[in-house]
Amino acid sequence: MLELIGGCDTIDGDFDASIEQLTRAKRVLTDEISRLVASRGGVSHPAETTGEMLVNAGGVVFPVSRRALLLPCMKRRYISVLLMLFADGLPRDADGHVYLETSPAYFEALLDELTLYETGRTNTVDLPPSKAADPAYSEYHSLFMRELPSFAPPTHSSRGAAMARAVDAACDEKALGNVIQTSLSDLEKVMKRLTRRREEVVRFLSAMEPFMKGQDDTGDDLAVLSLNVLGRQVVIQRRTLLRLGADHPLLTRFSNTLPCWGDRRVRQTPTKHFVNTVEFARRIAMLKGQLIRPPLMDESERELFREDLAMYGLTYSPILDLPSGQEWVITSPEEWVAVLDLMDRPTCRPSLLFKSSRDGGDFGTLLDKVGDASGLLFLINHNDTHRFGAFVDGRLKPPTDPTDPTQTSSSYFAPQFLISISGAYAVPTKVPIPTAKQTVHVAGRDAFQIANDQDSRGKLSLGWGYLWFGWATPGPSDDVRSMNQFVKEEDLPDNGYLGQLNSSNEGTLAGEPYFTAKEMEIWHIETARGGWFKAAAPHAAVGVGSRKPKGFMSWLWRRRDK
């Protein structure tokens, strides 16, 4: 009996040490999340859950149902979390109402859809097709309807409950060990959920930062400016215009202090043109890291609208902010828009996951950076002349047993195709891959794949071997930039292939089949679907539930001037 008690004491001591270690780590994560939330005026629970809150959205005050924001499909959306938990971190107008720097027309449309959902007349909060096709609505909706799926505090079994189960087992050593293992496993799962939650909170705060008060914002910066346009008030925050530049024409137009325009009324610009100009500028300033498209305008009035845009320092072209000071595989605005057209991605948010000049060529680093992201655009610069890529509508799935790094995954299906950007074709060109070859094969971190009919090995292959990473003979290479790329002649588009075919009637989108890339990037391409951003799908219309717009114009794209 004493031996049994002593065995229980030993196991309990080990259990205490493990629990203490995990509990400390859990406390650090929890404290970090709490600090992040509190630093932007956030709280863990809403102060009020009933009635209405008054929100000034771009100059129009709207009553917003708190109950609607807390309904199951809404409570984790960015807009609900922002208004219910971060109201103290938002600016206020002169009357003390929460001020949200967004389009009043969009916010009214959102509340209309929210009312239909709250009253049980629809089962989604989606924009109707006419508004989903308009970037002035869809781009805000794509942002505000993003989710924080693990934002709610996790629940888990406590140590006390685990030990109670152990006592019930009469301190049987095997039973106690099982209980302890289960308890540790539960706590590790809690740690993973907390880690995901921290990452989600960081992404949320980054996206919502333009809408929140900043530590350096002055009273003048937060001032809400207005102009009268043929009897209509148009409103925008001063700090929003400051993001476009301290001497931006729109700022001097709205300003009521020198330097400013003498006339406080807009007389020569049609109301529609001026409102669309201001709303375009607002989206440019507020919606960071996603494609911003110009307003939808009839062809007959577009040229006149261009003139009014130019007067206020804007051009009729989409904008995407990318980090400055770096060289990219896609080198021009025209190439970017061409690639997006080939991908059928008129509304998207590209985020850089991996860049070899920044992250190196280690395969394990690549897997860590890509993680579980789905919808991956691989971009490769062989030698500046030849640049190409591949889009995979799926994710990289390493072997199922993470404890055995010598395994490889089975080949699995994921829709994909290749893209020639330059070199192999005169213009960016989509290179389809036969459905039977649309496979991905991922090696373990210390494993490799063997090529068919060759004494060569690699770390990652796409398209049944049409593109290899970490390739070498006999291989594999320690650097993922060591590659092999080929395409069967019958799979090459018949519109002016500029390369040479080998004796096996195979071509390549690179300068040669076996090469070391000068640069390699992996982008996560998210697109609006069902009213919020999810991983991209091939040929997915930007739609809302079963209501899908017929399509979008092909827009030009330029980088925003810094």
N, C-alpha and C positions, 0 to 999 in steps of 0.2 A: 504494500500500500504506500509506504514511504517512497519507494522507487517511482511509483506512478505519479505521486505528488511532485517529486523532484523533476520528473520529465515534463510535467505540466508547467512547472515554474520556468524551466529552460525555454520551452516553446513560447510561454507568455513573455519572457524577457526579450526574445528575438522579435516577437510580435510588437512589443512596446517600442523597440528601437526602430523598426520599419515604419510603424504608424507615426512615430515622432518625426522621422525624416520626411515622409510624404505630407504630413500635416504642416510642417514648416514651409515646404514648397507650395502647398495649397494656400497658406496664409499670405505668402509673398505675392502669388498671382492675384488673389482676391483683393489685397491691399492695392496692387497696381491698378486693377480695374476700377476700384473705388476712387483712386486718385485721378485717373483719366476722366471718369464721369464728373467728379466734383470740380475738376479744373475748368470745365466748360459750363458750370452752373447746373449740372444734372443731378437728379435724385434717383433713388432706387425704386420708389413707388410714387405714383401720382398723388398729389394732395387732394384732388377732387376727381370723382369718377362719374358724376352725374351732371345734368344740366348742360349749359353751353358755355364755351369760351369765345370771346370776341377776338378775331384775328384780322389785322390790317394786312391784306395781301396786295402789295403793289398799289396802295392808295385807296382800296375799297375795303370797308370793314364787313366781315362776314361772321355770322354766328355758326359755330362749329360744335356739333354734338359730341360730347366726350364719350358717351355710350357707343356711338358709331366707331370712334377711333379705337375702342377696346374690344370690338367684335373679333371673333376668331381669325378672320382673313385679314384683319387690319392691324392688330395690336403689335405686331413685330415689324411692320413697314416703317421705313425711314421717317415718313411724314408723321406717323402716329407717335413714334418714339421721340421725335423732335418736339412736337407740341405738348405731349403729355409729361415727358420727363425732363425736357431741357428748356421749358418756357422761361425760366429765370436766366438762361444764357442767351436769350434772343433780345434784339433791340426792342424798344418801345416807342410808339408814336407819341405825339404831344398829349393825347388823351389817356395814355397809359396802356393802350392796347398792344399786345404782342405784334411786332412788325415782321412780316415775312417777305423777303425780297424775291417775289415771283410775279408772274403774269396774273393779273386779276381775272382775265378771261379763262386761263387754265384752271385757276383755283375754283372758280364758279362751276366749271365743267366737272371737276373732281367732286365737289360737294353734291352736285346733281346725281352723279353715279353713286356716291356714298349714301345718299338718301334712298335711292332705289334699293340698294342692298339692305340698309337698315330696316326698311319697311317690308322686306321679304319679296320684293317684286323682281329682283334678279339675284343670282347667286355668285356674282363676281363684281369687282369694282374696276371696270374697264372703260376705256374711251370708245365712243362710237367710231365707225370707220372714217367718217369725214374729218374728225379731229385727230384720230390716230395717224392719219396721213399728213398732218400738218406739224412740222417740227416745233412750232410755237407751243403746241400742246404735248406732243409725244415725248419730247426731250425732257421736259419737267417730269412727266409721268414715269418715264423710264428710271429716273433718279429716285423720286419720292416713293415709288412702290418697290424698291429693293427691300430685302429682308435681313433681319438679324435673327436667324433661326435658333441660336442657342443663347439668346440674350436673357431669357428667364433664368432665375437662380436654379441650379441643378439640385436634385434630391438624391440622397444616397443613404445606405445603411450606416449606422454609427458603430463605434467600437463597442459601446455598451450592449447593443443588440447582438453583435457578434459573440461577445463573451457570454451573453445570456444563453445563446444557442449552445455554446461550449459546456456551460454548466448542465444544461439539459442532457447533454451527452455523457454526463457523469465523469467528465474529465478523461474520457477515452482519448488516448494520445492521437490515434489516427483521425478520429472525428474532429478533435480540436485543431489538428493540422489542416484539415479540409476547410474548417470554418475560417481559420486565419488566412488561408490562401484566398478564399472567396472575399474576405473583407479587404485584403490588400488589393485584389483585382478590382473590387468596386471603387476603392479610393483612387486607383490609377485611372479608371474610367472618368472619375470626377475631374482628375487633373487634365485629362485630354479635353473634356468639355470646357473647362475653364480656359485652357489655352486657346481653343477655338473661339470662345467668347471674347477673350482679349483681342484676338486678331479681328473679329467682327467689329468690336468697339473702335479699334484704331481706324479701320476702313470707314466706318460710319462718321467718326469725328473728322476725318480728312475730307470726306465728301460734303459734310454739312458745315465745315469751317467758314466758308464764305457767308453763310446765313447767320452765324452766331456773332456775338460781341467779341471783339478782340481786346487784349490787354492794353494795346497801344492806341485803340480808337479813342478819339476825343469827342466831345459833344458836337463839334462842327462836323466831324466825319460821319456821325450817326444821324445827322440832320436829314430829314426827308424833304427833297426839293420838288417843286411842282411848277408846271407851265400850263397856260390856258391855250388850247388849240381849237379855234372856232367853237367856243363854248364848252369844250370838254377838258377836264383836268387830267394831265398826264403826270405821274409821280414816279420818282426814283430816288434812291438814297445817294447822298454825296459820295460816300466811300465806294459805292459801286462804280461810279464814274471815275473816281480816282484810280481804280484798278486799270482803267484804259489809258491812263496817263494824266499827269498833273495839268497839262496844257491841251487836253483833248477838246475838240470843238464842241462836243455835247456837254462837257462840264461847264465851259464858259457860257453855253447857251442856257443852261439851267441855273447857273449861279446867280444869286441875288446880291453878291458883293463883287467888287472889282477884282480881276478883269471879268466883265460880263457884257452881255448885249443890253442895250438900253431899253428895248421893248420887251415887256414880260409876256407878250402874246405872240403866238406863232401865226402869222397871217398868210405867208406865201406858200407854205407846204400843206398839201391836203392832209386832213386828220388821219386818214388811213396810212399814208406814207410816214407821217411823223411817229404814230403809235408803233408801226412795224419797225421803224428805225430804232426806237428806244427799246423795244422788246428784244430785238436782235442784239443790241449792245448789252442788255441785261443778261441774256443767256451767255454771251461771250465772257462776261465778267464772273458769272456765278457757277456755271456748269463746267467744272474743270475735268480734264482727262477724258472727255468724250467728244465725239464728232458733233459740231454745232453747224446746222445748216441754215441758210438764209430763209426768210419767210416765203411761203407759197404766194406767188403773184401771177395774175393772168399775163400771158405773153404780150398782150397789147399795152399793158401799163408797166412792164418790167423795165424798159429803157428809161422812162421818166423816174421810176423809183431808184434806179441806179444813180441818176443825177442827184437825187435828194440824199442818198446814202453817202455819196462822195462829198457833199457839202458838210457832212458831219463826220468825216474821217473814216468811213467804212466802205467796204467793197462787197459786191454781191457774190460771195463765194464762201463755201464751208471752211471751217477752222478746226484744227485740232492742236492742242498744246502738247509738244513733246519736250523732254528735257533738253536744254541747250548745251553746247560745248561737247557734243559727241558726234561721231560719224555713224550713220545708219546704213543698213543694207539697201533699203529703199531711199533713194537719194533726192527725189523731187516730188513736189505735190502731184504732178501729172501721173507719176508711177503709182503713188498711193491710191489715187482715185481709180486708176485702171485695175489695180489688184482687188480693191473692194468691189468693183463692178464684176470682176470675174468670180468673186466669192458670193456675189448677190447679198452684200451687207450694207444697205443704205443707212441703217442706224446701228451704230456699234460703239463699244467702248474697248479699245485695245489697251492692254496693260502688259508691260514688259516683264517676263518671268526670268529669262536667262539671256545673258549677252557674254559671249566668250571673251571679248577684250576686257570685260569687267570681272567675270566669274571664273575664267580659266577654262580648261578643257577636261576636267575630271568628270567622269560619268556619274559618280555618286552625287557630286554637287549639282549636276543637271537634274537628277531625279529629285533632289531635295527642293530645288528652286521651282520645278514644275508642280510637284505635289499632286493633288487630286484635280487640278484644273482640267476642264473639258472644253474642247474647241481651241485647238492649238495650231498656230501659224508658224511654221519653221521657215526662216529666211537665211539664205546662205550666199555669201560673197566669196566666190572662188578666187577671182583675180581682178576685180573691178570691171573687167569686160563682161565676164559671165557671172550673172547673178540669177538666182532662182529660189524656189521655195516649195513647200508642201503644206496643204491644210488638212488636218485630221479632225473630224467631228467626233471626238472621243477623248479619252485620256490615256496616259501611259500607265500600264498595269504591271508593276514588277511581280516577281514570283510570289505566290501566296504565303510562303513560309519565310517571314522576315529574319528568322534565326539562321537560315541557311543561305548565305550570300552566293553559293555556288550554283544555285538553281537558275533556270530560265523559265520565262512564262511560255505557255502554249501560244501559238499564233492565234490571234483573235481578230474578229471583224470590226472595222471602224470605217465609216464612209470617209473617203479621202481622194485627193487629186493633187497633181503637181502644177506648178506655175513657173513659166519662164519669164523673167523680168527683163533680161537683156542678154545678148550674145547668141543664144540659140535661135531666137526669132527677132525680127526687127522691132516688134512692139510686144508688150506684155501679153502672154498667151496662156490659156488654160490647157493643161495636158491631162486628159481624163485617164484614169486607171481602170481597167476592166474590173467589174464587181468581184469576180472570183479572186482577184489579186489585192483587194483592199484590206490587207491584213497588217497588223502590228505585232512585232516580236520583241520583247524586252528581256534582256539578260539580268541576272542578279548582279550586285555590285562587284563581285569577284568572279563572275562567270562570263561566258561568251557564247555566241552562236556560230555554228559552222555553216558556211555557204554551201549550197548545192553544187556538186561537181567541181569544187575548187578547194585547194588547200589554203583557205583564207577564213578569217574569223572577224566578228564585229560585236558591238555591244547593243546596238539597236537597229532594227530594220523596218522600213515602211514599204508598202506596195509589193509584198512578196519578194523583197530584195531589190526593188527599183531604186531605193536610197538606203545606204548603210552609214552608220556613225560608229566611230572607233574601229575602223576597218584596217586590216593589215594582213600581210602574207608572211609567215603563217598566222600571226596575230594572236589575240586582238591588240589594237593600239591602246595606249593609256590616254590618248587624247581624242575626244569625240570629234574634233575637227578633221581627223584623218578619215576620208570618206571614199565611197564608191557610188557612182550614180550612172544608171543607164536606162534606156527605154527601148522596147522593141519597136521596129519600124512601123508595124501596123498600129501602134498606139500613139505615134506622133501625129499631131494635127497636120493636115495637108494644106498648109497656108504659108509656105515659105521657110521651111527648116533650113538654117544656115550652117549646120554642123556637118560632119562627115560620119557616114555609117561604117562600122567595122565589118570584118568578114562574116560575122554572124547576123548582119543586118540589124545592128543595134546602134542607136545614137545616144547622146548625152546632153543634158542641159548645162553642164559645166564645160570648161575648156578642154577637159580630158576626163576619162572615166574614173581614174584614181588620182586623188589630189588631197592637199591639205588646205582647208578653207582659210581665207584671210579673216573672215568674221562670220559668226553664226549667232542668230537671235531666235528666241522662241517667245511668241506673243500669245497671250490669252485673249481670244476674241469673243466678247460677250455681245449679244444682240437682244433687242427688245422683243419679248414674246409673252403674250398673255398679260401685257401691261407692265412688266418689269424685266430686268435683265437676267437672262439665263445663258447657258453655253449655247453657242451658235449651232444651227443645224443646216444642212445643205438645202438651198432653195427655200428657206423658211421665209414666208411673207411676214412682214412686221405687222402682227395682228393682235387682236384682243379677244380671247376666247374663241368663239365660233365666228366672230365678226372680223373679217380680214379685209384691209384695203387692197385694192388691185395692184398697187405698186408705187414706186417713186421715180422721180426724174433722176437722171444720171447727173450728179452734181460735180462741179470742179472742187478741188480741195487745195487749200493753201495752209501753210504754217502761220500761226499768228506772229506778227512782228513783236519782237520783245521791246 
